[in-house]
Amino acid sequence: MESKAHSILAVNILFFIITWITVSLRVYVRAVMLKSFGTDDILMIVTLVLFTAYLVCQLGGLANGTGHHMVDLEPHKAMIALKFWWFCELFYISCSCFLKIAIGQFLLRIAVVKVHIWIIRLVMVSTAIFGTFYIFLAIFQCRPPSEWWANLRPNTGPHCFSADAMVKATYTAGALNTIADWTLGILPIFIVRNLSMNRKIKAIVAGILSFAAIGSTATIVRIPFTEGLRQSDDFLWSTAGIALWSTVEPGIGITAGCLATLRPLFNRIMIRAGLTSNSRDSSMMLGGRGSAPRMQGYIRRRSGDLGQLRPDLEIRPQGTVTTITGQPREPPKRSGLGKSWRDRSESSDDSPVEGQQNIISKSVEVTYEEMELMENGGLCAVKKV
């Protein structure tokens, strides 16, 4: 008996394992390592739950006939498979919407420019609105919904939308998903462009953030298989391609969206494995708020300290003012740590006036640029003196 079920099953199991591993690692990094577990992490967990429900329903469909020709199936088996297919469609739509909202919320952690913030919010709101419309359309494409699978020929009943209408709606959803994915994938390049980082670090950070929207590739590949929805007479066979790529698309998106948050874990592994001696703290990168919840506001450090805390940031000198004075005055006290930079040298005349010292004092003030850590995890360049 000819079947496409084996390839669908293999992809199902593969992405079940991968997504659960990557989401678990993300939770560990955000909740344990960085102490910055946020809304985007909660949304990604919800996405994983919906994706898992989708995979379970797909397994039910595969056990009853998904990927087989309708003529090779018993009627009651085909009906059960179609019922699972219907539920898969609902969970796929919900999962895709939550995934894009989760990625958008993740990017909001580091976006500080108003235009970027509004673009991300627009994508999130548009996804939520269209996703709500599309899921209601999928639920009520037949009235009652059971008519969709009862006659073994989806979208052919008298109270159902035509297959042509559903194909057009699916094409529209695919196009909007692609636009949203590419928007969220390209935007990080502009987010990090003006940050005070060297080019190498900018390229790395932008690449990691853009990786979160890599699922758009699977969305584009999935679109041609939409035509299978028109084949109502052999629905379970003709829609095997769309069933497979409907698994790949959110699976890649969830995996990539979580990998974008795991750089601190990779750095720690490399340090402990002896592959690098750089003990840089990555907790402040990619939306992290620091190693403790109390680290908010902005960071005030001397250049050396700031370089150790945020090696991805460049502290760029803006100007230097040097003042030299020579007059009798009391010997200056040494400034402690945390003060402005001072380099003072003292010399006394061979014949000082009694009770006074002739001191030559030199003070240097350096104006530099430092990154401000916002409460929401964003970064903003500010000038310090």
C-alpha positions in Angstrom: 0.0 0.0 0.0 1.5 3.3 -1.1 2.0 5.7 1.8 3.7 9.0 2.7 3.1 8.5 6.4 6.7 7.4 7.2 8.3 10.7 6.2 5.6 12.7 8.1 6.2 10.5 11.2 10.0 11.0 11.1 9.7 14.8 10.9 7.1 14.7 13.7 9.4 12.8 16.1 12.4 14.9 15.1 10.9 18.2 15.8 9.2 17.0 19.0 12.6 16.2 20.4 14.4 19.3 19.1 11.8 21.8 20.2 11.5 20.4 23.7 15.3 20.4 24.2 15.8 23.9 22.9 12.8 25.4 24.8 14.1 23.7 28.0 17.5 25.1 27.5 16.0 28.6 26.9 14.1 28.3 30.2 17.3 27.3 32.0 19.3 30.2 30.6 16.6 32.8 31.3 15.3 31.6 34.6 18.5 30.1 36.2 21.5 31.8 34.5 20.2 35.3 33.8 17.3 35.6 36.3 15.5 37.5 33.5 12.6 35.2 32.7 10.1 37.3 30.8 6.9 37.5 28.8 8.6 36.3 25.6 9.7 33.1 27.4 6.1 32.5 28.6 4.8 33.0 25.1 7.4 30.5 23.7 6.3 27.9 26.3 2.7 28.4 25.2 3.8 28.0 21.6 5.6 24.7 22.5 2.4 23.4 24.2 0.3 24.2 21.1 2.9 22.7 18.8 3.0 19.5 21.0 -0.8 19.3 20.7 -0.5 19.7 17.0 2.1 16.8 16.9 -0.2 14.6 19.0 -3.1 15.1 16.7 -0.9 14.5 13.7 0.2 11.1 15.2 -3.5 10.3 15.6 -4.1 11.1 12.0 -1.1 9.0 10.9 -2.4 6.0 12.9 -5.7 6.2 11.0 -4.7 7.1 7.5 -3.0 10.4 6.9 -0.6 10.1 4.0 -2.6 7.2 2.4 -5.0 7.0 -0.5 -8.6 7.2 0.6 -9.5 4.1 -1.4 -7.1 2.1 0.7 -8.8 3.1 4.0 -11.8 1.9 5.8 -14.5 4.6 6.0 -14.4 4.9 9.8 -10.6 5.1 9.8 -10.6 7.8 7.1 -13.2 9.7 9.1 -11.0 9.6 12.3 -8.0 10.7 10.3 -9.9 13.7 8.8 -11.1 14.6 12.3 -7.4 14.7 13.5 -6.4 16.7 10.4 -9.1 19.3 11.3 -7.7 19.7 14.8 -4.1 19.8 13.4 -5.2 22.8 11.4 -6.4 24.7 14.4 -3.3 24.0 16.5 -1.1 24.9 13.6 -2.7 28.3 13.2 -2.6 29.0 16.9 1.0 27.9 17.2 2.2 30.0 14.3 0.5 33.1 15.7 2.0 32.7 19.2 5.4 32.0 17.7 5.6 35.3 15.9 4.3 37.2 18.9 6.9 35.5 21.1 9.7 36.5 18.7 8.3 40.0 18.5 8.3 40.3 22.3 11.8 39.0 22.4 13.0 41.7 20.0 11.2 44.4 22.1 13.6 43.6 24.9 16.5 45.2 22.9 14.8 47.6 20.7 15.1 51.3 21.8 14.3 53.2 18.7 10.6 54.2 18.5 10.3 53.3 14.8 11.6 49.8 15.5 9.3 49.3 18.5 6.2 50.4 16.5 7.1 48.1 13.6 7.4 45.1 16.0 4.2 46.0 17.7 2.4 46.3 14.3 3.6 42.9 13.3 2.4 41.4 16.6 -1.0 43.1 16.5 -1.5 42.2 12.8 -0.6 38.6 13.5 -3.0 38.4 16.4 -5.9 40.0 14.4 -5.5 37.9 11.3 -4.8 34.7 13.3 -8.0 35.2 15.2 -9.9 35.6 12.0 -8.2 32.7 10.3 -8.8 30.3 13.2 -12.5 31.1 13.3 -12.7 30.6 9.6 -11.1 27.1 10.0 -13.5 26.2 12.8 -16.6 27.3 11.0 -15.7 26.4 7.4 -18.5 23.8 7.8 -21.6 24.2 9.9 -21.6 22.2 12.1 -17.8 21.6 12.1 -18.4 17.8 12.0 -19.7 18.1 8.5 -16.1 18.7 7.4 -15.1 15.1 8.1 -18.4 13.3 8.1 -18.9 12.8 4.4 -15.1 12.0 3.8 -14.9 14.8 1.3 -13.8 18.1 3.1 -15.4 21.4 2.0 -17.9 19.7 -0.3 -21.0 19.8 1.9 -23.9 22.2 1.4 -23.0 24.1 4.5 -19.3 24.4 3.9 -17.1 27.0 2.3 -15.8 25.9 -1.0 -12.3 24.3 -1.3 -11.3 27.2 -3.5 -12.2 29.8 -0.8 -10.1 27.9 1.8 -7.2 27.6 -0.6 -7.2 31.4 -1.2 -7.4 32.0 2.6 -4.4 29.7 3.1 -2.4 31.5 0.4 -3.2 34.8 2.1 -2.1 33.4 5.5 1.1 32.0 4.0 2.0 35.4 2.4 1.3 37.3 5.6 3.4 34.8 7.6 6.3 35.2 5.2 6.1 39.0 5.4 6.0 38.9 9.2 8.9 36.4 9.4 11.1 38.5 7.1 10.2 41.7 8.9 11.2 40.2 12.2 14.3 38.7 10.6 15.6 41.9 8.9 14.8 44.3 11.7 17.5 43.2 14.1 20.1 44.5 11.6 18.8 48.0 12.0 18.3 47.5 15.8 22.0 46.8 16.4 23.4 49.1 13.6 23.7 52.2 15.8 24.7 50.4 19.0 28.2 51.1 20.4 29.7 47.8 19.3 32.5 46.9 16.9 31.5 45.5 13.5 32.2 41.9 14.4 30.0 41.9 17.5 27.3 43.7 15.6 27.3 41.1 12.8 27.2 38.3 15.4 24.3 39.8 17.4 22.3 40.7 14.3 22.8 37.2 12.9 21.7 35.5 16.1 18.6 37.7 16.4 17.7 37.3 12.7 18.0 33.5 13.1 14.8 33.6 15.2 12.8 34.2 12.0 14.4 31.5 9.9 11.1 29.7 9.8 10.1 31.9 6.9 12.0 29.6 4.6 9.7 26.7 5.5 6.7 29.0 5.1 7.7 29.7 1.5 8.3 26.0 0.7 4.9 25.1 2.2 2.9 27.5 0.0 2.9 25.4 -3.2 1.5 22.4 -1.3 -1.6 24.4 -0.6 -3.1 23.2 -3.9 -3.6 19.8 -2.3 -6.5 21.2 -0.3 -8.5 21.2 -3.6 -8.3 17.4 -3.9 -11.3 16.5 -1.8 -11.7 13.0 -3.3 -8.2 12.0 -2.1 -7.7 14.5 0.7 -5.4 12.5 3.0 -3.0 11.7 0.2 -2.9 15.0 -1.6 -2.4 17.0 1.6 0.6 14.9 2.9 3.0 17.6 1.7 1.2 20.4 3.5 1.0 18.2 6.6 4.8 17.6 6.5 5.7 21.3 6.0 3.2 22.5 8.5 5.3 20.5 11.0 8.7 21.8 9.7 7.6 25.5 9.7 6.8 26.0 13.4 9.4 23.4 14.4 12.2 25.4 12.8 10.8 28.7 14.1 10.6 27.5 17.7 14.1 26.0 17.5 15.7 29.0 16.0 13.9 31.4 18.3 15.3 29.5 21.3 18.8 29.2 19.9 18.9 33.0 19.7 18.8 33.1 23.5 21.4 30.5 24.3 24.7 32.4 23.7 25.4 32.7 27.5 25.1 29.0 27.8 27.4 28.4 24.8 30.0 30.8 26.3 30.0 29.0 29.6 30.4 25.6 28.0 33.4 26.9 25.9 35.0 28.4 29.0 34.6 25.3 31.1 35.8 23.1 28.2 39.0 25.3 28.0 38.2 26.4 24.4 38.5 30.0 25.4 39.9 31.9 28.3 37.6 34.8 27.9 35.4 35.0 31.0 33.1 37.7 29.5 29.7 37.9 31.1 27.0 37.4 28.4 24.2 37.9 30.9 23.8 41.5 29.7 23.4 40.5 26.1 20.3 39.7 23.9 17.7 41.0 26.3 19.2 39.7 29.6 18.8 42.0 32.6 21.8 40.7 34.4 22.8 38.1 36.9 20.4 39.4 39.5 17.0 41.2 39.4 18.4 44.2 41.2 20.7 45.1 38.2 18.6 47.8 36.7 19.0 51.5 35.8 22.4 52.1 34.1 25.9 51.0 34.6 28.5 53.4 36.0 32.0 52.0 35.8 35.5 53.1 34.9 36.5 52.0 31.4 38.3 48.9 32.5 35.4 47.7 34.7 32.8 48.4 32.0 34.9 46.6 29.4 35.0 43.5 31.6 31.2 43.6 32.2 30.2 44.4 28.6 33.0 43.4 26.3 30.7 43.8 23.4 30.5 47.5 24.0 33.1 50.1 22.8 33.8 53.0 25.1 34.6 55.7 22.7 36.5 58.8 24.1 34.8 61.9 23.1 37.3 64.5 24.3 40.0 65.2 27.0 40.5 68.3 29.1 43.8 68.6 31.0 44.2 71.3 33.7 47.6 72.0 35.3 47.8 74.3 38.4 50.7 75.4 40.5 49.9 77.2 43.7 50.5 76.8 47.4 47.7 74.6 48.8 47.2 71.8 51.2 48.4 68.4 49.9 45.6 66.7 48.1 44.0 63.5 49.4 43.9 60.5 47.1 40.5 59.9 45.5 39.0 56.5 46.1 37.6 54.1 43.6 34.6 55.2 41.7 35.8 58.8 41.3 36.7 60.6 38.1 40.0 59.8 36.6 42.8 61.9 38.2 46.5 61.7 37.7 48.3 64.0 40.1 52.0 64.5 40.7 53.4 66.5 43.5 56.7 68.3 43.8 58.0 70.7 46.4 60.3 73.6 46.1 63.8 73.4 47.6 62.8 76.2 50.0 59.1 75.9 50.8 57.2 78.5 52.6 56.7 77.4 56.2 53.3 75.7 56.6 52.7 75.4 52.9 53.8 73.3 50.0 54.3 74.3 46.4 52.3 71.7 44.6 52.1 71.2 40.8 48.8 69.4 40.2 47.5 67.9 37.0 43.9 66.8 36.5 42.5 65.0 33.4 38.8 64.8 32.6 37.8 62.4 29.8 34.4 62.5 28.3 33.3 59.1 26.9 30.3 57.2 25.7 28.7 54.5 27.6 25.7 52.2 27.0 22.7 52.7 29.3 20.8 49.6 30.3 17.1 50.3 30.4 14.7 48.6 32.8 13.2 46.6 30.0 16.6 45.2 28.9 17.2 47.7 26.1 20.3 49.6 25.4 20.9 53.3 24.9 24.1 55.3 24.3 24.8 58.1 26.7 27.7 60.4 27.3 29.6 60.4 30.6 32.3 62.6 32.1 
